[in-house]
Amino acid sequence: MLILTQMNRSDRTAMQTYLRPVALFSLFFLAAHESVCLSAPSAEVQTQPPGSETAPADERPTGPFDHSIWDQFLKTYVNDAGEVDYAGVKAHPELLQKYLEVVGSIRFNFFQTWLREEILALFMNLYHAVIILAVSQHYPVGSINDIPGIWDIEMVYAGQAPYSLNKIRDEMLIKTYRDEKIHLALSCGAKSCPRLQREAFTGPRVEGQLFLATREFVNNPDQVSIVPEKKQVQLSRIFLWHGKDFQLDFGALENDRNLPAQDFAVLSFLYYYLEDTAKITFLDDGKFKIKYLPFDWNLNDWKRTPAGDTPEKP
């Protein structure tokens, strides 16, 4: 048995585009959101975030953080396929801006008292909110990668610290929580990304929400496909780009199939979440090759028709 996993030049280029774009965000985008306390007013990151004073103990939240505004936004502007009505958001950004203002008002010392699930849910939601904010401001655009610096510019504040999309994903989510399921629940604004759910992540429910999103992704034939006649397992390129993170829970120093550690971890992960017994049996057999599917970076754009379906101002 041999599993072939070779990253060609186009794969490396795509991964570099996904992880570390180097172009800068336009000053127009930053200036356009000066009224929103999450956005930086210039090309340089603010050294002192808004609201940096210490909050009295009696101002600290006593229950789960309220993501109801974000939940309302998702149910208004996202369809069941996970597509976003960016044109509608651009015309009526009030809900999105209101949610970002609420998150931007969180003070650092609040995080010291929060449960880990509350912080996890917050940054999952914030990641999606920032993507939709950026795309809607530059809309119409064919791909999120057409927006200069979308991944690396620190655009928002939470807990009095500035964050970029890469910092949210890599440091606040993956590095902090060491949970590979996060990769399969974060929607990056492209058609081949995981489906954007129509509900907000919340602290009390986030672990279950991550599990359901992961199970959906793994059992979606557009993301994970078994092709017996070709003796292939066809996988989303997300598993190629982030395969090392799947070794956190599913890795092993040695394996009885003599596979590269990353391949073994990804296959073990799939084995755990697949629901189709025929696919599980196929993986057990081991006589197949891995093929990584093309990644469609076209925007996950919901173009509502007829025009009358566009939501009114919330």
C-alpha positions as CSV (number, residue, x, y, z in Angstrom):
1,M,0.0,0.0,0.0
2,L,1.2,3.5,-0.9
3,I,-0.4,6.8,-0.2
4,L,0.9,9.6,-2.4
5,T,1.0,13.1,-0.9
6,Q,3.2,15.5,-2.8
7,M,2.7,19.3,-2.6
8,N,3.4,20.8,-6.0
9,R,4.4,24.4,-6.7
10,S,0.7,25.6,-7.2
11,D,-0.2,24.0,-3.8
12,R,2.6,25.9,-2.1
13,T,1.6,29.1,-3.8
14,A,-2.0,28.6,-2.7
15,M,-1.1,27.9,0.9
16,Q,1.1,30.9,1.0
17,T,-1.8,33.0,-0.3
18,Y,-4.0,31.5,2.3
19,L,-1.7,32.0,5.3
20,R,0.5,35.0,4.6
21,P,-0.6,37.5,2.0
22,V,1.8,40.5,2.2
23,A,-0.1,43.3,0.5
24,L,-1.5,46.0,2.7
25,F,-5.2,46.9,3.3
26,S,-6.2,50.1,1.6
27,L,-6.4,53.2,3.7
28,F,-9.9,53.6,2.3
29,F,-11.1,50.5,4.1
30,L,-9.5,51.6,7.4
31,A,-10.8,55.1,7.2
32,A,-14.3,53.9,6.2
33,H,-14.6,52.1,9.6
34,E,-13.2,54.7,11.9
35,S,-16.6,55.1,13.4
36,V,-16.5,51.4,14.4
37,C,-14.3,51.1,17.5
38,L,-12.9,47.7,16.2
39,S,-11.2,49.3,13.2
40,A,-7.8,51.0,13.1
41,P,-7.9,54.6,11.8
42,S,-4.7,54.4,9.8
43,A,-2.3,51.9,8.2
44,E,-0.5,51.7,11.6
45,V,-2.0,49.6,14.4
46,Q,-3.1,51.6,17.4
47,T,-0.8,51.1,20.3
48,Q,-3.5,52.0,22.9
49,P,-6.8,50.3,22.3
50,P,-10.1,52.0,23.1
51,G,-11.4,51.7,26.6
52,S,-8.1,50.7,28.1
53,E,-9.0,51.6,31.6
54,T,-9.7,48.9,34.1
55,A,-13.4,48.0,34.6
56,P,-14.9,47.8,38.0
57,A,-15.6,44.3,39.2
58,D,-19.4,44.9,39.1
59,E,-19.2,45.7,35.4
60,R,-17.9,42.3,34.5
61,P,-20.3,39.9,32.8
62,T,-21.9,37.4,35.1
63,G,-23.3,35.0,32.4
64,P,-22.5,33.8,28.9
65,F,-21.6,36.6,26.5
66,D,-24.6,37.6,24.4
67,H,-24.1,36.8,20.7
68,S,-27.8,37.4,19.8
69,I,-27.0,40.3,17.5
70,W,-24.6,38.2,15.5
71,D,-27.1,35.3,15.5
72,Q,-29.8,37.7,14.1
73,F,-27.3,38.9,11.4
74,L,-26.5,35.3,10.3
75,K,-30.2,34.4,10.0
76,T,-30.8,37.5,8.0
77,Y,-27.9,37.5,5.5
78,V,-26.7,33.9,5.3
79,N,-28.6,31.1,3.5
80,D,-28.7,27.4,4.2
81,A,-25.9,26.8,1.8
82,G,-23.6,29.1,3.8
83,E,-23.6,31.8,1.2
84,V,-23.6,35.4,2.3
85,D,-25.7,38.3,0.9
86,Y,-22.8,40.7,0.7
87,A,-24.7,43.2,-1.4
88,G,-27.4,43.3,1.4
89,V,-24.8,43.7,4.1
90,K,-23.1,46.5,2.1
91,A,-26.5,48.3,1.8
92,H,-27.5,47.7,5.5
93,P,-24.4,47.2,7.6
94,E,-26.0,48.2,10.9
95,L,-26.3,44.8,12.5
96,L,-22.8,43.9,11.7
97,Q,-21.4,47.2,12.9
98,K,-23.4,46.9,16.1
99,Y,-22.0,43.5,16.9
100,L,-18.4,44.6,16.2
101,E,-18.9,47.6,18.5
102,V,-20.1,45.3,21.3
103,V,-17.1,43.0,20.8
104,G,-14.8,46.0,20.6
105,S,-16.0,47.3,23.9
106,I,-14.8,44.2,25.8
107,R,-12.0,45.0,28.2
108,F,-8.9,42.9,28.8
109,N,-9.6,42.1,32.4
110,F,-12.9,40.5,31.3
111,F,-11.1,37.7,29.6
112,Q,-9.4,36.8,32.8
113,T,-12.7,35.8,34.2
114,W,-14.2,34.1,31.1
115,L,-14.5,30.3,30.6
116,R,-12.4,28.9,27.8
117,E,-15.6,28.1,25.9
118,E,-16.7,31.7,26.0
119,I,-13.4,32.9,24.5
120,L,-13.5,30.2,21.9
121,A,-17.0,31.1,20.7
122,L,-16.1,34.8,20.7
123,F,-13.1,34.4,18.3
124,M,-15.0,32.0,16.1
125,N,-17.7,34.5,15.6
126,L,-15.3,37.4,15.3
127,Y,-13.3,35.7,12.5
128,H,-16.5,35.4,10.4
129,A,-17.6,38.9,11.2
130,V,-14.3,40.4,10.1
131,I,-14.4,38.4,6.8
132,I,-17.9,39.6,6.0
133,L,-17.1,43.2,7.0
134,A,-14.1,43.3,4.7
135,V,-15.8,41.6,1.7
136,S,-18.9,43.8,2.0
137,Q,-16.8,46.9,2.0
138,H,-15.0,45.9,-1.1
139,Y,-18.0,44.3,-2.8
140,P,-18.4,43.4,-5.7
141,V,-15.3,41.3,-5.6
142,G,-14.8,37.8,-7.1
143,S,-12.6,36.3,-4.4
144,I,-11.6,37.2,-0.9
145,N,-8.0,37.0,-2.0
146,D,-8.6,39.9,-4.3
147,I,-8.7,42.1,-1.2
148,P,-5.2,43.3,-0.4
149,G,-3.8,42.2,3.0
150,I,-7.1,40.6,4.0
151,W,-5.4,37.9,6.2
152,D,-2.5,39.8,7.9
153,I,-3.5,43.4,8.7
154,E,-4.6,43.8,12.3
155,M,-8.1,45.3,11.7
156,V,-10.0,44.7,14.9
157,Y,-9.8,45.0,18.7
158,A,-11.1,42.5,21.2
159,G,-10.1,42.6,24.9
160,Q,-8.0,45.7,24.1
161,A,-5.7,43.8,21.7
162,P,-5.5,44.2,17.9
163,Y,-6.1,41.1,15.7
164,S,-5.7,40.0,12.1
165,L,-7.6,37.1,10.7
166,N,-4.4,35.0,10.7
167,K,-3.8,35.9,14.4
168,I,-7.3,35.0,15.3
169,R,-7.1,31.6,13.6
170,D,-3.5,30.6,14.3
171,E,-2.8,32.1,17.7
172,M,-6.2,32.6,19.5
173,L,-7.9,29.5,18.2
174,I,-5.5,26.7,16.9
175,K,-2.5,27.4,19.2
176,T,-4.6,28.2,22.2
177,Y,-7.2,25.4,22.0
178,R,-5.2,22.8,20.0
179,D,-8.4,21.6,18.3
180,E,-8.2,20.5,14.7
181,K,-12.0,20.7,14.4
182,I,-11.6,24.5,14.3
183,H,-10.2,24.3,10.7
184,L,-13.4,22.6,9.6
185,A,-15.8,25.1,11.2
186,L,-14.1,28.3,10.1
187,S,-15.6,29.7,6.8
188,C,-13.1,31.8,4.9
189,G,-15.5,33.4,2.4
190,A,-14.7,31.0,-0.4
191,K,-16.8,28.2,-2.0
192,S,-14.5,25.4,-1.0
193,C,-14.3,26.6,2.7
194,P,-16.5,25.0,5.3
195,R,-20.1,26.1,5.2
196,L,-20.9,29.2,7.2
197,Q,-23.5,28.2,9.8
198,R,-26.6,30.2,10.3
199,E,-26.2,30.4,14.0
200,A,-23.8,32.1,16.3
201,F,-21.3,30.1,18.3
202,T,-22.0,30.5,22.0
203,G,-20.0,29.4,25.1
204,P,-22.4,26.8,26.4
205,R,-22.8,25.2,23.0
206,V,-19.5,25.7,21.2
207,E,-18.1,22.2,21.7
208,G,-21.2,20.6,20.3
209,Q,-21.3,23.1,17.4
210,L,-17.7,22.3,16.5
211,F,-18.5,18.6,16.5
212,L,-21.5,19.0,14.3
213,A,-19.7,21.3,11.8
214,T,-16.8,18.8,11.6
215,R,-19.1,15.8,11.0
216,E,-20.9,17.8,8.3
217,F,-17.6,18.7,6.6
218,V,-16.1,15.2,6.7
219,N,-19.3,13.6,5.4
220,N,-19.7,16.1,2.6
221,P,-18.6,14.4,-0.7
222,D,-17.5,17.8,-2.0
223,Q,-14.8,17.8,0.8
224,V,-14.1,14.1,1.4
225,S,-14.8,11.6,-1.4
226,I,-14.1,7.9,-1.7
227,V,-13.6,6.7,-5.3
228,P,-13.3,2.9,-5.1
229,E,-12.9,2.4,-8.9
230,K,-9.9,4.7,-8.9
231,K,-8.6,3.5,-5.5
232,Q,-8.6,7.1,-4.3
233,V,-9.5,9.1,-1.3
234,Q,-10.1,12.6,-2.5
235,L,-9.7,15.3,0.2
236,S,-10.2,19.0,0.7
237,R,-6.9,20.9,0.5
238,I,-7.6,22.1,4.0
239,F,-6.2,18.7,5.1
240,L,-3.1,19.3,3.1
241,W,-2.5,22.9,4.3
242,H,-3.2,22.1,8.0
243,G,-2.4,18.4,8.2
244,K,0.1,18.9,11.0
245,D,-2.6,20.2,13.3
246,F,-4.5,16.9,13.0
247,Q,-1.5,15.3,14.7
248,L,-2.4,17.0,17.9
249,D,-5.1,14.4,18.8
250,F,-4.8,11.8,16.0
251,G,-1.0,11.6,15.6
252,A,1.2,8.7,16.5
253,L,5.0,8.2,16.6
254,E,4.6,5.0,14.6
255,N,1.8,3.3,12.7
256,D,1.3,-0.1,11.3
257,R,0.9,1.2,7.7
258,N,4.2,3.0,7.6
259,L,2.5,6.2,6.6
260,P,3.9,9.7,7.0
261,A,2.7,11.1,10.4
262,Q,0.5,13.8,8.8
263,D,-1.2,11.3,6.5
264,F,-1.9,8.8,9.3
265,A,-3.3,11.6,11.5
266,V,-5.7,12.9,8.8
267,L,-6.9,9.4,8.0
268,S,-7.4,8.5,11.6
269,F,-9.4,11.7,12.0
270,L,-11.6,10.8,9.0
271,Y,-12.1,7.3,10.3
272,Y,-13.4,8.8,13.6
273,Y,-16.0,11.2,12.0
274,L,-17.1,9.3,8.9
275,E,-20.7,7.9,9.1
276,D,-20.7,5.8,5.9
277,T,-19.7,2.2,6.9
278,A,-18.6,1.5,3.3
279,K,-16.2,4.4,3.4
280,I,-14.8,3.2,6.7
281,T,-14.3,-0.3,5.3
282,F,-12.5,1.2,2.3
283,L,-10.1,3.1,4.7
284,D,-9.6,-0.1,6.6
285,D,-8.5,-1.9,3.5
286,G,-5.7,0.7,2.9
287,K,-5.2,0.1,-0.8
288,F,-5.7,3.6,-2.1
289,K,-3.9,6.9,-2.8
290,I,-4.7,10.3,-1.5
291,K,-5.7,13.0,-4.0
292,Y,-6.2,16.6,-2.9
293,L,-9.1,18.3,-4.6
294,P,-8.9,21.7,-6.3
295,F,-9.8,24.6,-4.0
296,D,-12.4,27.0,-5.3
297,W,-11.5,30.5,-4.0
298,N,-14.6,32.1,-5.7
299,L,-16.6,34.1,-3.3
300,N,-19.4,32.4,-1.4
301,D,-21.8,35.0,-2.7
302,W,-25.6,34.8,-2.2
303,K,-27.1,36.8,-5.0
304,R,-30.7,37.1,-4.0
305,T,-33.4,37.0,-6.7
306,P,-35.7,38.6,-7.2
307,A,-34.5,41.9,-5.9
308,G,-37.5,42.0,-3.5
309,D,-35.9,39.3,-1.5
310,T,-33.2,41.6,-0.3
311,P,-33.8,42.2,3.4
312,E,-35.0,45.6,4.6
313,K,-32.9,47.7,7.0
314,P,-32.9,45.8,10.4
